[in-house]
Amino acid sequence: MRAVLTPDDLKRGDLAEIGWHPMEITDYTEKEADTDGSTNCIFKFKIIDGPNKGTQPTKLFNEKALGFGKSLWAVLFGPPDPIKGYDTQLNSESFKAQVGKKLKGYVKRGKSNKGNEFNDVVDFMPLG
């Protein structure tokens, strides 16, 4: 095997400092959950400034628990309607349309079920 690793590839596995970081949404994909076939909504980010510039956290929300993304939805779509909440905004097309959006994300250390540490983006706020 022969591989070429770009500087971006090398930053992919870096652990960012805990705290707020300016980020850009670089990709959105969906994958079926192994457990029950529901949809996992996967947002990929890239830290765009500071000492952790280039680090690439990922955040997964399952369709059955989209309420955990309420701070991200507020940044992307504005506050929820007090009666209807987010009645039409949370869908594949609107999520894909957010690629390129810049915001701030709060990164803390997560740990996978295999014991591996990762960048867990746990909160979001507007960039400016």
VOMIGU-54109 format. One line per 5 residues: number of its first residue (from 1); their letters; for each residue z, x, y of C-alpha. Coordinates in steps of 0.001 Angstrom, whole numbers, padded with zeros to 6 digits. Layout:
VOMIGU-54109
NUM = a = Z:X:Y ~ ...
This chain:
VOMIGU-54109
1 = mravl = 000000:000000:000000 ~ -000636:001072:003543 ~ 000798:-000684:006592 ~ 000634:-000387:010348 ~ 003731:-001418:012263
6 = tpddl = 003354:-002138:015951 ~ 006281:-001835:018384 ~ 006491:-005663:018253 ~ 006754:-005533:014449 ~ 009590:-003031:014698
11 = krgdl = 011542:-005226:017180 ~ 011293:-008280:014923 ~ 014324:-007264:012882 ~ 016488:-006011:015753 ~ 019773:-007758:016456
16 = aeigw = 020105:-008710:020123 ~ 023286:-008379:022129 ~ 025362:-011548:022108 ~ 024745:-013509:025313 ~ 022070:-015166:027456
21 = hpmei = 018536:-013765:027302 ~ 015282:-014755:029035 ~ 012868:-015888:026323 ~ 009424:-017270:025746 ~ 008472:-019668:022968
26 = tdyte = 005798:-017757:021061 ~ 005107:-020085:018144 ~ 006000:-023385:016534 ~ 005500:-024181:012856 ~ 006738:-026696:010313
31 = keadt = 007763:-026132:006732 ~ 009001:-028465:004043 ~ 012702:-028011:003279 ~ 013370:-026690:-000212 ~ 016257:-029116:-000684
36 = dgstn = 014775:-032552:-000038 ~ 011222:-032269:001286 ~ 012190:-033109:004872 ~ 010530:-031160:007681 ~ 011973:-027968:009128
41 = cifkf = 010863:-027429:012734 ~ 010687:-023677:013398 ~ 010559:-022277:016926 ~ 009854:-018568:017392 ~ 010979:-016833:020578
46 = kiidg = 010545:-013428:022170 ~ 013088:-011917:024569 ~ 011020:-011057:027643 ~ 013363:-008894:029737 ~ 016455:-006723:029561
51 = pnkgt = 017641:-004171:026998 ~ 016657:-006441:024085 ~ 013118:-007066:025378 ~ 010766:-007643:022469 ~ 013397:-008911:020030
56 = qptkl = 012126:-012050:018301 ~ 014713:-014685:017357 ~ 013779:-017787:015385 ~ 015457:-021208:015501 ~ 015136:-023881:012830
61 = fneka = 015929:-027560:013307 ~ 015640:-030014:010443 ~ 014051:-033369:011264 ~ 017158:-035148:009947 ~ 019424:-033318:012417
66 = lgfgk = 017361:-032960:015596 ~ 020451:-033801:017647 ~ 021531:-030181:017201 ~ 018622:-029248:019478 ~ 019777:-031375:022407
71 = slwav = 020070:-028422:024815 ~ 016538:-027255:023916 ~ 015112:-030776:024277 ~ 016746:-031085:027725 ~ 015074:-027846:028876
76 = lfgpp = 011676:-028762:027412 ~ 011540:-032496:028135 ~ 014213:-033165:030747 ~ 017346:-035226:030258 ~ 017236:-038034:027696
81 = dpikg = 016862:-041628:028794 ~ 020400:-043122:028820 ~ 019217:-046125:026756 ~ 016364:-044822:024577 ~ 017283:-041125:024301
86 = ydtql = 014142:-039200:023357 ~ 012030:-042011:021970 ~ 008579:-040395:021893 ~ 008935:-036738:022918 ~ 010164:-035188:019669
91 = nsesf = 007075:-034737:017551 ~ 004844:-031982:016171 ~ 002292:-032196:018965 ~ 004820:-032006:021804 ~ 006651:-029124:020098
96 = kaqvg = 003406:-027154:019667 ~ 002579:-027777:023335 ~ 005737:-025863:024343 ~ 004375:-022497:023174 ~ 004368:-020229:026225
101 = kklkg = 007324:-021972:027897 ~ 009950:-019615:029331 ~ 013684:-020384:029236 ~ 017054:-018768:028586 ~ 018618:-018739:025155
106 = yvkrg = 022159:-017849:024143 ~ 022094:-015545:021123 ~ 025025:-015036:018818 ~ 025233:-013439:015397 ~ 024429:-015671:012469
111 = ksnkg = 024756:-014870:008794 ~ 022408:-016104:006079 ~ 023623:-017456:002745 ~ 022699:-014018:001354 ~ 024951:-012278:003882
116 = nefnd = 022210:-010970:006169 ~ 022923:-011073:009903 ~ 020350:-012620:012230 ~ 019883:-013667:015864 ~ 021089:-017266:016088
121 = vvdfm = 019971:-018980:019293 ~ 022698:-021578:019808 ~ 022145:-022853:023358 ~ 019364:-023130:025907 ~ 019009:-023524:029675
126 = plg = 016185:-023333:032221 ~ 015091:-019828:033183 ~ 015173:-020226:036959
